[in-house]
Amino acid sequence: VACIEHQVVVLKHLYRILLIYCKGFVQRNIFVCGDFNIDLIKWEEHKLTLDFLNMMFNFGLWTMIDRPSRIPKDSAILIDNIFKNVCSQSLSGLLINDISDHLPVFTISNMDI
């Protein structure tokens, strides 16, 4: 499990981290979660977003959250997420509350540790 929160995700740096961890844990369950500050809703119109998603997919990591995680007054963005390589059935989503300007994300998976 890796958690990320950064002002701007630097893809080269994240790529190196994922390469190190994913290479050593090919047969392991991998979860990468956090505030990536890349709006996944805009993947069709923003090259950095598409590059980020392609990188995650190339590592076999799939997004678990598909709804906006931050909803300011005039827009909705999806910047908080959980990526995993686990194929087991899981429940993922957002917790609706006013603790923060970001909605907490979660995933529940049934697997052996």
GIFENZI-V494946 format. One record per run of one state. SS is the DSSP state (2 for helix, 1 for strand, 0 for the rest). FROM is the first residue (numbers start at 1). LEN is the number of residues. If there is no record, write none. Layout:
ss	from	len
SS	FROM	LEN
SS	FROM	LEN
This chain:
ss	from	len
0	1	1
1	2	4
0	6	5
2	11	14
0	25	6
1	31	5
0	36	4
2	40	3
0	43	4
2	47	12
0	59	3
1	62	2
0	64	6
1	70	1
0	71	6
1	77	1
0	78	2
1	80	5
0	85	5
1	90	6
0	96	6
1	102	1
0	103	1
1	104	6
0	110	4
